[in-house]
Amino acid sequence: MDPTIKDFEAAIAELEGIVKKLEDGDLALEKSLELYERGVQLSRFCHSRLEEAERRIEIVNERGELKAAPSSLRLPDDDDGES
């Protein structure tokens, strides 16, 4: 992915700033387009990280035992659900 994006929290903070600037509407068209494109990059990055986190979720069953997340949430190369 984009090496300028540090982590999920930084991406969300930058995306929020971009949304605010675009909502203010005081930008030239070209700058608005640049910010919009960056926002799409950030949004895709965040969506990807959320999907990864979802795959790593462990579910506690009714007996209090931990079990791996359902196979539908595992990474494609994760055969046994362990990290």
Secondary structure, 3 states (H helix, E strand, C coil): CCCCCCCHHHHHHHHHHHHHHHHHCCCCHHHHHHHHHHHHHHHHHHHHHHHHHHHCCCEECCCCCEECCCHHHCCCCCCCCCC
